[in-house]
Amino acid sequence: MAFKPLHDRVLVRRVESEEKTAGGLIIPDSAKEKPQEGEIVAVGAGSRKDSGELIEMAVNEGDKVLFGKWSGTEITLDGEELLIMKESDILGVIA
């Protein structure tokens, strides 16, 4: 895939959600919510201060992250559904 986000944007692949609950009940596709967890596929260079100085990104490719329910823009690249979002939409990195 040849896609590089610009500025402070990241490209995220959603992590598949669980098919069963903790109690063992199977969740049908119609009842599943889209996961709010994903893996960073690509990152931009970062944003710039008013002085022109580059502010580096706090996340890197391969990081697992949590993001808001309505964050990002859904796109399809090479048949794969991905999200483009600003770094500020990311709530945190999962260690």
DAZI-V153976 format. One line per field, one symbol per residue. ss: DSSP state (h for helix, s for strand, l for the rest). phi: phi as a letter, one per 30 degrees, with the letter a starting at -180 (. if undefined). psi: psi as a letter, one per 30 degrees, with the letter a starting at -180 (. if undefined). A space follows every 10 residues. Layout:
ss->???
phi->???
psi->???
This chain:
ss->llllllllss ssssllllls lllllsllhh hlllllssss ssslllssll lllsslllll lllsssslll llssssslls sssssshhhs ssssl
phi->.cbbdchccb cbcddddddb dddjddcded cdcddcbacd cabddkcbde djddcdddcb ejdcbcbdec dicdbbbhic dbbcbdeddd dlcdd
psi->kikjllbhll kkkkkklkfl lffgkkklef fklklgklkk ellafllklf ffkkjlkfll kfkklklleg klkklkkhgk klkklleffk elkk.
